[in-house]
Amino acid sequence: MNDKKRFTMKDEGFVCLKCGRQVLPLGYTARDHCPFCLYSRHVDIFPGDRQNSCQGLLKPIDIEKYRDTYKIIYQCEKCAEIHKNVMASDDDMNQIIALSQKEK
């Protein structure tokens, strides 16, 4: 199946389980992580499906160049799976820079 067909648009607001801040919907694509601390939650099998039973916190561990932007690389604190999400336009750039400067 084409990955585009596996994408379910879910642009929802939420309260971040890591930093406790209120996160508003993104407005142009699906919100998939906190723009303040960059943490996410392991809720999807395919983007937007909310079918993953893990529900662990996805810790931002690295960043990589992706087209004209970046992807945040996550590791689940519960099951250790690695995931990647595209950076959002309102992400805290200080957090992005800190991730990019981590020792490899």
For each residue, the residues with C-beta under 8 A, 3 or more apart:
1: 5 6
2: 5 6
3: 6 7
4: 7
5: 1 2
6: 1 2 3 46 47 49
7: 3 4 30 46 47 48
8: 46 47 48 49
9: 29 30 48
10: 30 31 48 50
11: 25 26 27 29 30 31
12: 25 31
13: 22 23 24 25 31
14: 23 31
15: 20 21 22 23
16: 19 20 21 23 34 36 37 39
17: 20 39 41 57
18: 34 37 39 57
19: 16 34 36 37 39
20: 15 16 17
21: 15 16 34 36 37
22: 13 15
23: 13 14 15 16 31 34 35 36
24: 13 31
25: 11 12 13 31
26: 11 29 30 31 88 89 90
27: 11
28: 89
29: 9 11 26
30: 7 9 10 11 26 47 48
31: 10 11 12 13 14 23 24 25 26 88
32: 40 44 47 85 88
33: 38 39 40 58 60 72 74 85 88 91
34: 16 18 19 21 23 37 38 39 40
35: 23 38 88 90 91 92
36: 16 19 21 23 92 95
37: 16 18 19 21 34 92 95
38: 33 34 35 60 72 91 92 95 96 99
39: 16 17 18 19 33 34 57 58 59 60
40: 32 33 34 57 58 60 72 74 83 85
41: 17 55 56 57 58
42: 52 54 55 56 57 58 76 78 79 81 83
43: 50 52 54 55
44: 32 47 48 49 50 51 52
45: 49 51 52
46: 6 7 8 49 51
47: 6 7 8 30 32 44
48: 7 8 9 10 30 44
49: 6 8 44 45 46 52
50: 10 43 44
51: 44 45 46
52: 42 43 44 45 49 55
53:
54: 42 43 76 78 79 81
55: 41 42 43 52 78
56: 41 42 76 77 78 79
57: 17 18 39 40 41 42 76 77 78
58: 33 39 40 41 42 74 75 76 77 83
59: 39 74 75 76 77
60: 33 38 39 40 63 72 73 74 95 99
61: 73 74 75 99 102
62: 72 73 99 102 104
63: 60 70 71 72 73 87 96 99 100
64: 70 71 73 84
65: 70
66: 69 70 71 86
67:
68:
69: 66 86 87
70: 63 64 65 66 86 87 96 100
71: 63 64 66 84 85 86 87
72: 33 38 40 60 62 63 84 85 86 87 91 96 99
73: 60 61 62 63 64 82 83 84
74: 33 40 58 59 60 61 82 83 84 85
75: 58 59 61 80 81 82 83
76: 42 54 56 57 58 59 79 80 81 82 83
77: 56 57 58 59
78: 42 54 55 56 57
79: 42 54 56 76
80: 75 76
81: 42 54 75 76
82: 73 74 75 76
83: 40 42 58 73 74 75 76
84: 64 71 72 73 74
85: 32 33 40 71 72 74
86: 66 69 70 71 72
87: 63 69 70 71 72 91 96
88: 26 31 32 33 35 91
89: 26 28
90: 26 35
91: 33 35 38 72 87 88 95 96
92: 35 36 37 38 95 96
93: 96 97
94: 97 98
95: 36 37 38 60 91 92 98 99
96: 38 63 70 72 87 91 92 93 99 100
97: 93 94 100 101
98: 94 95 101 102
99: 38 60 61 62 63 72 95 96 102
100: 63 70 96 97
101: 97 98
102: 61 62 98 99
103:
104: 62
